[in-house]
Amino acid sequence: MINCSLFKLTNLKRLCDINNRHQIFSRNNHWSKCSYLYGASSDPLKPYTIGGVFNDAVQQTPDRECLVSRHENKRLTFAAMDFEVDKLCKSFNAIGLKHGDRVGIWMPNCVLYYTAIIATARLGLILVNINPAYQCDELKYTLNLAEVKCLLTLEKFKTQNYPEILEKVDSDIWKRPSNTPIKSKIIPTLESVIFDSENCINGAYNLQTFYDLGFNSNYNIPNIQPDEGCIIQFTSGTTGKPKAALLNHFGLTNNAYFMMKRLGINDDINEGKLHKFCCSMPLFHAAGLCVCTLGALVTKSTVFLPSGHFDRKASVDVIIKEKCTVLFGTPTIHIDIMSVFEDLPLEQQDNDIKIAITGGATCSPNLMTKFKNMFPRAKILSLFGMTETSPCTFLNFLNDSDERIMSTMGFILDHVEAKVVDTNGDMVPFGTSGELLIRGYLIMSGYFNDEEKTKETIDSSGWLHTGDQFVLFEDGYGNHVGRLKEMIIRGGENLFPKEIEYFLESHPLISQVQVYGVPDQRMGEEVCASVILKKGATLTEADIKAYSKGKIAHFKIPKYIFIEKDGFPMTASGKVQKHKLREIAMQRISSSA
């Protein structure tokens, strides 16, 4: 007897091959009631590579716009982008980069960033995405963990001076003859730094000098297999130390393809309806990379970069003037974009947005209602995933009801397995919360240079333990309940308290720190710290924030800091009760509002 309760019947025609082995079981079977889902699909997985997908787009649609960077005033067709990729490949080859070498990219959204994604993939190099807000300690750790050989960056962005930050990592890094490899005892694998700048910085290449190296050279494209690692995305673990998740061509390209299929964009393209993606997310983020960049690439769509970093006004300007049809962002990004639309005269609010995707949290009824009123022709959908899953595991259908979108994180994606287990590792019944486990083509290759953490995260049966508390339903949908770990999600950024606690405790006047998240209407959560000072010390909230500035990324600096004179609330066994600290903090914040 075939049980179709795993799947919503109205979606079967789009999603399911009813004969798939994971769907065949008896209703009377005990296991049919356990929290297990499989995204059956009659559409097979594809042996794609990022470079191969890009080459197809160049051959089939050479004159279609590939990338538009509004803040740089640059517009490139697929053919023009292929020319830029070719230049970068020649120069990477000229400085001796080989198949499998790591290339770090430490910059905001720009044409060069997009070009580097494709060029490294074409050459079989591994691109290491580095948050442009990172300071010296964070940079040193990530460069060494990923064993970066070449670093591509800017000279300055906002308040960041990148040569100075590198010099803080290694004071001798620029003290060498020009045009010779870097020899750093602090970052031993780093040999080359390229600045996207017209200025000449001793010991580094500026971009033009770098391109000149490859002007008359050629390069061979290695035989790249889909299972090869191609992107390192930094994430965090329970200790708060970043881990380097190695993602592969197969997982990234197929995840992008099946997301676009779920959204109906593949069908639209086949019917000659072109889409324009507004990329307000940072490209160093897994979602910005996979949804906005690779999603557009597999559908031969155009990507628009409104600004180097998120700018609500720039995003709205691009949405309206460029007639964008697809928008992806965290709830925070959507709220900020809508705040700009509200201030525009009604006749200037006309737009062509058809699909908006929100990730990181369920879509609240308030956000849903507001979005529907402001974008009457658009559908806002929920997406759930994580860096280690390339990243999407659950996503709504376009024909899902508003109630379904607001109450779940979407329907399981094609070819993905999911189950929810209790603390013993046993599957729980449908509708019961527990830890979400994911298995399938989309799982990362592992944590780079960290076999122990990889084995802790991916078990011997290939299940990735997400650390997220989740509920699965028989109809194929799922919902995120909470986090088993103490992660803080601030505006789509995943922050872990331990890292911030360890940093604040480095202050000479601070004795103990507890960091946690508190609810925030705009950001989802804000970072809050409760601090115990050393005996006799005097320190203010402003002093602690000033101490943090320039030493850790700005989004990790607590918005709220409370000096606790009576210590922390403790359990009978001597453990700090963070939930009570959170409750006290919320009362203080509320009373001062």
C-alpha positions as CSV (number, residue, x, y, z in Angstrom):
1,M,0.0,0.0,0.0
2,I,1.4,3.4,-1.0
3,N,1.3,6.1,1.6
4,C,1.2,9.6,0.0
5,S,0.8,11.4,3.3
6,L,4.5,12.4,3.1
7,F,3.6,14.8,0.4
8,K,0.9,17.4,-0.4
9,L,-1.1,15.9,-3.3
10,T,-1.4,19.3,-5.1
11,N,2.4,19.3,-5.4
12,L,2.9,15.7,-6.6
13,K,2.8,16.6,-10.2
14,R,5.7,19.1,-9.7
15,L,7.8,17.1,-7.3
16,C,7.3,13.4,-6.9
17,D,8.0,10.1,-8.6
18,I,5.5,8.0,-6.6
19,N,7.5,4.8,-7.2
20,N,10.5,6.1,-5.3
21,R,11.6,3.6,-2.8
22,H,11.4,6.0,0.1
23,Q,7.7,6.5,-0.4
24,I,6.6,2.9,-0.4
25,F,5.6,1.5,3.0
26,S,2.5,0.4,4.8
27,R,0.3,2.7,6.8
28,N,0.3,0.0,9.5
29,N,4.0,0.0,9.7
30,H,5.4,1.6,12.9
31,W,8.0,3.5,10.9
32,S,5.5,5.3,8.7
33,K,4.6,7.5,11.7
34,C,8.3,8.4,12.5
35,S,9.7,11.9,11.6
36,Y,11.4,11.0,8.3
37,L,10.9,12.7,4.9
38,Y,12.5,12.2,1.5
39,G,12.1,14.8,-1.2
40,A,11.3,12.3,-4.0
41,S,11.8,13.7,-7.5
42,S,11.5,12.4,-11.1
43,D,14.1,15.0,-12.1
44,P,17.6,13.5,-11.6
45,L,20.6,15.1,-10.0
46,K,23.1,16.6,-12.5
47,P,26.9,16.1,-12.7
48,Y,27.4,19.9,-12.8
49,T,30.4,22.0,-11.9
50,I,30.2,25.8,-11.4
51,G,32.6,26.4,-14.3
52,G,30.6,24.1,-16.6
53,V,27.3,25.8,-15.8
54,F,28.9,29.2,-16.5
55,N,30.4,28.0,-19.8
56,D,27.0,26.8,-20.9
57,A,25.5,30.2,-20.1
58,V,28.2,31.9,-22.1
59,Q,27.7,29.7,-25.2
60,Q,23.9,29.8,-25.1
61,T,23.3,33.4,-24.0
62,P,26.5,35.4,-24.7
63,D,24.7,38.7,-25.2
64,R,22.4,38.5,-22.1
65,E,23.4,40.6,-19.1
66,C,25.1,38.4,-16.5
67,L,26.0,41.0,-13.8
68,V,25.1,44.6,-13.1
69,S,27.0,46.3,-10.3
70,R,25.2,49.6,-9.8
71,H,27.6,51.1,-7.3
72,E,30.5,50.5,-9.6
73,N,28.5,51.5,-12.7
74,K,29.4,48.3,-14.5
75,R,27.2,46.1,-16.7
76,L,28.6,42.8,-18.1
77,T,27.1,40.3,-20.5
78,F,27.9,36.7,-20.1
79,A,30.5,37.1,-22.9
80,A,32.0,40.1,-21.2
81,M,32.1,38.3,-17.9
82,D,33.8,35.3,-19.6
83,F,36.6,37.8,-20.8
84,E,37.1,39.0,-17.2
85,V,37.1,35.4,-15.9
86,D,39.7,34.5,-18.5
87,K,42.0,37.4,-17.5
88,L,41.8,36.4,-13.8
89,C,42.5,32.8,-14.6
90,K,45.6,33.8,-16.6
91,S,47.0,35.8,-13.7
92,F,46.2,33.1,-11.1
93,N,48.2,30.7,-13.3
94,A,51.0,33.2,-13.7
95,I,51.6,33.4,-10.0
96,G,51.8,29.6,-9.8
97,L,48.4,28.7,-8.3
98,K,47.6,25.0,-8.7
99,H,44.5,22.8,-8.7
100,G,43.3,22.7,-5.1
101,D,45.1,25.8,-3.8
102,R,43.0,28.1,-1.6
103,V,42.3,31.7,-2.7
104,G,40.9,34.0,0.0
105,I,38.6,36.8,-1.0
106,W,38.1,39.5,1.6
107,M,36.0,42.2,0.1
108,P,32.4,43.5,-0.2
109,N,30.1,42.7,-3.1
110,C,31.6,43.8,-6.4
111,V,32.3,42.6,-10.0
112,L,35.7,41.3,-9.0
113,Y,34.1,39.1,-6.3
114,Y,31.7,37.5,-8.8
115,T,34.6,37.1,-11.3
116,A,36.7,35.3,-8.6
117,I,33.9,32.9,-7.9
118,I,33.8,31.7,-11.5
119,A,37.6,31.9,-12.1
120,T,38.6,29.8,-9.1
121,A,35.9,27.2,-10.0
122,R,37.2,27.0,-13.6
123,L,40.8,26.4,-12.4
124,G,39.9,23.9,-9.7
125,L,41.0,26.3,-7.0
126,I,39.1,26.6,-3.7
127,L,37.6,30.1,-2.9
128,V,37.7,31.0,0.7
129,N,35.0,33.6,1.6
130,I,36.1,36.0,4.3
131,N,33.8,38.5,6.0
132,P,35.0,42.0,5.1
133,A,34.3,43.2,8.6
134,Y,36.9,40.8,10.1
135,Q,39.7,42.3,12.2
136,C,43.2,41.1,12.6
137,D,42.7,38.1,15.0
138,E,39.7,36.8,13.0
139,L,41.6,37.3,9.7
140,K,44.7,35.5,11.0
141,Y,42.7,32.5,12.3
142,T,40.7,32.1,9.0
143,L,43.8,32.5,6.7
144,N,45.7,29.9,8.7
145,L,42.8,27.4,9.1
146,A,42.1,27.4,5.4
147,E,45.8,27.5,4.5
148,V,45.2,30.4,2.1
149,K,47.9,30.8,-0.5
150,C,46.6,34.0,-2.3
151,L,44.5,36.8,-0.9
152,L,42.3,39.1,-3.0
153,T,41.1,42.2,-1.2
154,L,40.6,46.0,-1.3
155,E,42.8,48.8,0.0
156,K,39.9,50.4,1.9
157,F,36.2,49.9,2.5
158,K,34.1,52.0,4.9
159,T,36.3,52.2,8.1
160,Q,38.4,49.2,7.2
161,N,42.0,49.8,6.1
162,Y,43.0,46.3,4.8
163,P,46.8,46.8,4.5
164,E,46.9,48.1,8.0
165,I,44.9,45.1,9.3
166,L,47.3,42.7,7.6
167,E,50.2,44.5,9.1
168,K,48.7,44.0,12.5
169,V,48.6,40.3,11.8
170,D,52.3,40.3,10.7
171,S,54.3,43.5,11.2
172,D,56.9,42.3,8.7
173,I,54.5,41.3,5.9
174,W,55.3,44.3,3.6
175,K,59.0,44.3,4.4
176,R,60.2,42.4,1.4
177,P,61.4,43.2,-2.2
178,S,58.6,43.8,-4.7
179,N,57.5,40.9,-7.0
180,T,58.7,38.3,-4.6
181,P,56.5,35.8,-2.7
182,I,55.4,36.7,0.8
183,K,57.3,34.9,3.6
184,S,55.3,35.2,6.8
185,K,56.0,33.2,9.9
186,I,52.5,34.2,11.2
187,I,50.6,33.1,8.0
188,P,53.1,30.6,6.6
189,T,51.0,29.5,3.5
190,L,50.3,33.0,2.2
191,E,52.4,33.9,-0.8
192,S,50.5,36.6,-2.7
193,V,48.2,39.5,-1.8
194,I,46.3,41.4,-4.6
195,F,44.7,44.8,-3.8
196,D,41.9,46.0,-6.0
197,S,43.5,49.5,-6.0
198,E,45.4,51.8,-8.3
199,N,48.0,52.4,-5.6
200,C,51.2,50.4,-5.3
201,I,51.6,48.8,-1.9
202,N,55.1,47.4,-1.3
203,G,55.1,43.7,-1.3
204,A,51.7,43.3,-2.9
205,Y,50.2,43.5,-6.3
206,N,47.7,46.1,-7.3
207,L,45.0,44.8,-9.7
208,Q,46.5,46.1,-12.9
209,T,50.0,44.8,-12.1
210,F,48.4,41.5,-11.3
211,Y,46.5,41.4,-14.7
212,D,49.7,42.4,-16.5
213,L,51.4,39.2,-15.2
214,G,49.0,37.1,-17.1
215,F,48.6,39.2,-20.2
216,N,50.6,37.0,-22.5
217,S,50.2,33.7,-20.7
218,N,47.8,30.8,-21.2
219,Y,46.4,28.3,-18.8
220,N,45.1,24.7,-18.9
221,I,41.7,23.9,-17.4
222,P,42.1,20.8,-15.2
223,N,39.8,17.9,-15.2
224,I,37.5,19.0,-12.4
225,Q,35.1,16.5,-10.9
226,P,31.7,17.6,-9.5
227,D,32.5,16.1,-6.1
228,E,35.5,18.3,-5.7
229,G,35.5,21.0,-3.0
230,C,35.3,24.6,-4.5
231,I,34.1,27.0,-1.8
232,I,35.1,27.3,1.9
233,Q,32.4,29.0,4.0
234,F,33.2,29.9,7.5
235,T,30.7,28.9,10.2
236,S,30.8,28.5,13.9
237,G,30.6,25.6,16.3
238,T,29.7,25.3,20.0
239,T,33.0,26.6,21.1
240,G,32.4,29.8,19.0
241,K,35.6,29.2,16.9
242,P,34.9,29.4,13.2
243,K,35.0,26.2,11.2
244,A,35.8,26.0,7.5
245,A,32.9,24.2,5.8
246,L,34.1,22.8,2.4
247,L,31.3,22.9,-0.1
248,N,31.5,21.1,-3.5
249,H,30.4,21.8,-7.1
250,F,27.8,19.0,-7.0
251,G,26.1,20.1,-3.9
252,L,26.1,23.8,-4.7
253,T,24.9,23.6,-8.3
254,N,22.2,21.0,-7.7
255,N,20.9,22.9,-4.6
256,A,20.7,26.0,-6.7
257,Y,19.0,24.2,-9.5
258,F,16.3,22.6,-7.4
259,M,15.6,25.8,-5.5
260,M,15.0,27.5,-8.8
261,K,12.8,24.6,-9.9
262,R,10.7,24.9,-6.7
263,L,10.3,28.6,-7.4
264,G,9.1,28.0,-10.9
265,I,12.0,30.0,-12.4
266,N,13.3,27.1,-14.5
267,D,9.9,26.9,-16.2
268,D,9.7,30.6,-16.7
269,I,13.1,30.6,-18.4
270,N,12.0,27.8,-20.7
271,E,9.0,29.9,-21.6
272,G,11.3,32.8,-22.5
273,K,10.5,34.8,-19.3
274,L,13.7,36.2,-18.0
275,H,14.4,37.0,-14.3
276,K,16.4,39.7,-12.6
277,F,17.9,39.0,-9.1
278,C,18.4,41.8,-6.6
279,C,21.4,40.6,-4.5
280,S,21.2,42.6,-1.3
281,M,22.9,39.7,0.6
282,P,26.7,39.6,1.0
283,L,28.4,37.2,-1.4
284,F,30.6,35.9,1.4
285,H,27.3,34.5,2.9
286,A,26.2,31.0,1.8
287,A,22.8,32.2,0.9
288,G,24.1,35.2,-1.0
289,L,26.4,32.9,-2.9
290,C,24.0,30.0,-3.7
291,V,20.6,31.7,-4.0
292,C,21.5,35.0,-5.6
293,T,24.6,34.0,-7.6
294,L,24.4,30.3,-8.5
295,G,20.6,30.4,-8.6
296,A,20.8,33.1,-11.2
297,L,23.6,31.3,-13.0
298,V,21.8,28.0,-13.5
299,T,18.8,29.8,-14.9
300,K,21.0,32.2,-17.0
301,S,19.4,35.2,-15.2
302,T,20.9,38.6,-14.4
303,V,22.3,39.4,-11.0
304,F,22.1,43.0,-9.7
305,L,24.5,44.3,-7.0
306,P,23.0,47.4,-5.5
307,S,25.9,48.3,-3.3
308,G,29.1,46.9,-1.7
309,H,27.3,46.3,1.6
310,F,23.6,46.3,2.3
311,D,22.1,49.7,1.7
312,R,18.3,49.8,1.8
313,K,18.0,52.9,-0.4
314,A,20.3,51.5,-3.0
315,S,18.4,48.2,-3.0
316,V,15.1,49.9,-3.6
317,D,16.6,52.0,-6.4
318,V,17.7,48.9,-8.1
319,I,14.4,47.1,-7.6
320,I,12.4,50.0,-9.1
321,K,14.7,51.2,-11.9
322,E,16.0,47.8,-13.1
323,K,12.7,46.0,-12.8
324,C,14.0,43.2,-10.6
325,T,11.8,40.2,-10.3
326,V,13.5,38.1,-7.5
327,L,14.5,39.4,-4.1
328,F,16.3,37.3,-1.4
329,G,17.1,38.4,2.1
330,T,16.7,38.0,5.8
331,P,13.5,39.3,7.5
332,T,15.7,42.3,8.5
333,I,16.5,43.1,4.9
334,H,12.9,42.9,3.9
335,I,11.8,45.2,6.7
336,D,14.4,47.7,5.8
337,I,13.5,47.7,2.2
338,M,9.8,48.2,3.0
339,S,10.7,51.1,5.2
340,V,12.1,52.9,2.2
341,F,9.1,52.0,0.0
342,E,6.8,53.5,2.7
343,D,8.5,56.9,2.3
344,L,8.1,57.0,-1.5
345,P,5.1,58.6,-3.2
346,L,2.6,56.0,-4.4
347,E,3.4,56.6,-8.1
348,Q,7.1,55.8,-7.4
349,Q,6.4,52.5,-5.7
350,D,5.7,50.5,-8.9
351,N,7.9,47.4,-9.1
352,D,8.1,44.0,-10.8
353,I,9.0,41.8,-7.8
354,K,7.3,38.4,-8.3
355,I,9.2,36.3,-5.8
356,A,10.7,37.3,-2.4
357,I,12.5,34.7,-0.3
358,T,13.2,35.1,3.4
359,G,15.6,32.9,5.3
360,G,16.8,32.7,8.9
361,A,13.3,32.8,10.6
362,T,9.7,32.0,9.8
363,C,7.8,34.7,8.1
364,S,5.7,36.5,10.8
365,P,2.1,37.4,10.1
366,N,2.9,41.1,10.4
367,L,5.7,40.9,7.9
368,M,3.6,38.8,5.5
369,T,0.6,41.2,5.6
370,K,2.8,44.2,5.2
371,F,4.7,42.7,2.3
372,K,1.5,41.6,0.5
373,N,0.1,45.1,0.7
374,M,3.3,46.7,-0.5
375,F,4.1,44.1,-3.2
376,P,0.7,42.9,-4.4
377,R,2.1,41.0,-7.4
378,A,4.8,39.2,-5.3
379,K,4.8,36.0,-3.2
380,I,7.0,35.9,-0.1
381,L,8.3,32.4,0.7
382,S,10.3,30.8,3.6
383,L,13.6,29.0,3.1
384,F,15.5,26.9,5.7
385,G,19.0,25.6,5.6
386,M,22.5,26.0,6.9
387,T,26.0,26.6,5.5
388,E,26.8,22.9,5.8
389,T,23.9,21.9,3.5
390,S,24.8,24.1,0.6
391,P,22.5,25.7,2.0
392,C,18.7,24.9,1.4
393,T,16.8,22.0,2.8
394,F,13.2,23.3,3.0
395,L,11.5,25.8,0.8
396,N,7.9,26.8,0.1
397,F,6.0,26.3,-3.2
398,L,4.6,29.3,-5.0
399,N,1.1,28.0,-4.5
400,D,1.4,27.5,-0.8
401,S,-1.2,29.3,1.3
402,D,-0.2,32.3,3.4
403,E,-1.0,30.3,6.5
404,R,1.3,27.5,5.4
405,I,4.1,30.0,4.6
406,M,3.8,31.7,8.0
407,S,3.6,28.5,10.0
408,T,6.4,26.4,8.4
409,M,9.8,26.8,7.0
410,G,8.7,25.1,3.8
411,F,8.5,21.7,2.0
412,I,11.5,19.4,1.9
413,L,13.7,20.0,-1.2
414,D,14.1,17.5,-4.0
415,H,16.5,14.6,-3.2
416,V,17.0,15.6,0.4
417,E,16.4,13.3,3.4
418,A,15.4,14.7,6.8
419,K,14.6,13.1,10.1
420,V,14.1,14.4,13.7
421,V,15.5,12.4,16.6
422,D,15.5,12.5,20.4
423,T,18.6,12.7,22.6
424,N,19.1,8.9,22.2
425,G,19.2,9.3,18.4
426,D,15.8,7.6,17.9
427,M,13.3,9.0,15.5
428,V,10.4,10.8,17.1
429,P,6.8,10.8,15.8
430,F,5.6,13.4,13.3
431,G,4.7,16.6,15.0
432,T,7.2,16.1,17.8
433,S,10.3,18.3,18.2
434,G,13.8,17.1,18.3
435,E,17.1,17.5,16.6
436,L,17.0,17.8,12.8
437,L,19.3,15.5,10.8
438,I,19.9,16.0,7.1
439,R,21.4,13.6,4.5
440,G,21.9,13.8,0.7
441,Y,23.9,15.2,-2.1
442,L,24.0,18.7,-0.5
443,I,26.0,17.8,2.6
444,M,29.4,19.5,2.8
445,S,32.6,17.6,2.0
446,G,33.6,18.2,5.6
447,Y,35.3,20.9,7.8
448,F,38.6,21.7,6.2
449,N,41.6,20.6,8.3
450,D,39.2,19.4,11.1
451,E,38.5,15.7,10.8
452,E,37.4,15.5,14.5
453,K,34.7,18.2,14.1
454,T,33.6,16.6,10.8
455,K,33.0,13.3,12.5
456,E,31.1,15.0,15.3
457,T,28.8,16.6,12.8
458,I,28.4,13.9,10.1
459,D,27.8,10.4,11.5
460,S,28.9,7.1,10.0
461,S,25.6,6.8,8.1
462,G,26.0,10.1,6.4
463,W,23.5,12.1,8.6
464,L,24.5,15.7,9.3
465,H,23.5,16.7,12.8
466,T,22.3,20.3,12.5
467,G,21.9,21.2,16.2
468,D,18.6,22.7,15.4
469,Q,15.3,21.9,17.1
470,F,12.8,21.0,14.5
471,V,9.4,19.5,13.8
472,L,8.5,17.4,10.7
473,F,5.0,16.9,9.5
474,E,3.5,14.0,7.5
475,D,2.6,16.3,4.6
476,G,6.3,17.0,3.9
477,Y,6.6,20.4,5.6
478,G,8.8,21.3,8.6
479,N,9.2,24.0,11.2
480,H,12.2,25.4,13.1
481,V,11.4,25.4,16.8
482,G,14.7,26.7,18.3
483,R,18.3,25.9,18.7
484,L,20.0,23.2,20.7
485,K,23.1,25.4,20.7
486,E,23.2,28.9,22.0
487,M,23.5,30.5,18.7
488,I,22.3,34.1,18.3
489,I,20.9,35.0,14.9
490,R,21.3,38.7,14.4
491,G,20.0,40.0,11.1
492,G,20.9,36.7,9.4
493,E,24.4,36.6,11.0
494,N,25.0,33.5,13.1
495,L,26.9,34.5,16.3
496,F,28.0,32.3,19.1
497,P,28.3,33.6,22.6
498,K,31.5,31.8,23.6
499,E,33.6,33.7,21.1
500,I,32.3,37.1,22.3
501,E,32.6,36.0,25.9
502,Y,36.3,35.0,25.5
503,F,37.0,38.3,23.8
504,L,35.3,40.5,26.5
505,E,37.1,38.5,29.2
506,S,40.4,39.6,27.7
507,H,39.7,43.1,29.1
508,P,41.9,43.6,32.1
509,L,39.1,44.9,34.3
510,I,36.5,42.2,33.5
511,S,36.2,39.1,35.5
512,Q,33.3,37.1,34.0
513,V,31.0,37.5,31.0
514,Q,27.8,35.8,29.9
515,V,26.6,36.6,26.3
516,Y,23.1,35.8,25.0
517,G,20.5,36.9,22.5
518,V,17.5,39.1,23.3
519,P,14.5,39.6,20.9
520,D,14.7,42.6,18.6
521,Q,11.9,43.7,16.2
522,R,14.2,44.7,13.4
523,M,17.3,42.4,13.7
524,G,15.4,39.3,15.1
525,E,17.9,39.1,17.9
526,E,20.5,41.5,19.4
527,V,23.6,40.6,21.3
528,C,23.4,41.2,25.1
529,A,26.2,40.8,27.6
530,S,26.1,40.5,31.4
531,V,29.4,41.5,32.9
532,I,31.1,41.0,36.3
533,L,34.0,43.4,36.9
534,K,37.1,42.6,38.9
535,K,37.1,43.8,42.5
536,G,37.4,47.5,42.8
537,A,37.2,48.1,39.0
538,T,35.1,50.8,37.4
539,L,33.9,50.4,33.8
540,T,30.9,51.6,31.8
541,E,29.0,50.2,28.9
542,A,30.6,52.8,26.6
543,D,34.1,51.8,27.8
544,I,33.5,48.2,26.9
545,K,32.1,49.1,23.4
546,A,35.1,51.4,22.8
547,Y,37.4,48.6,23.8
548,S,35.7,46.2,21.3
549,K,35.7,48.5,18.3
550,G,38.3,47.5,15.8
551,K,39.2,44.3,17.6
552,I,36.1,42.2,16.7
553,A,33.6,42.6,13.9
554,H,31.1,45.3,14.5
555,F,28.1,43.0,14.5
556,K,29.6,41.0,17.4
557,I,29.8,44.0,19.7
558,P,26.9,43.7,22.2
559,K,24.2,46.3,21.8
560,Y,23.2,45.9,25.4
561,I,25.8,45.6,28.3
562,F,24.8,45.2,31.9
563,I,27.2,45.4,34.8
564,E,26.1,42.8,37.3
565,K,27.0,43.8,40.9
566,D,25.3,40.9,42.5
567,G,26.8,38.1,40.4
568,F,25.0,35.7,38.0
569,P,21.9,33.6,38.9
570,M,23.1,30.0,39.4
571,T,21.7,26.5,39.6
572,A,22.1,24.3,42.6
573,S,25.0,22.6,40.8
574,G,26.7,25.9,40.2
575,K,25.8,26.5,36.5
576,V,24.9,30.0,35.3
577,Q,21.2,30.3,34.4
578,K,21.4,32.2,31.1
579,H,17.6,32.0,30.7
580,K,17.2,34.1,33.9
581,L,19.8,36.6,32.7
582,R,17.9,36.9,29.5
583,E,14.6,37.5,31.3
584,I,16.2,40.2,33.5
585,A,17.8,41.9,30.5
586,M,14.5,41.9,28.6
587,Q,12.8,43.6,31.6
588,R,15.5,46.2,31.8
589,I,15.4,46.9,28.1
590,S,11.6,47.2,28.2
591,S,11.6,49.5,31.2
592,S,14.1,51.9,29.6
593,A,12.4,52.0,26.2
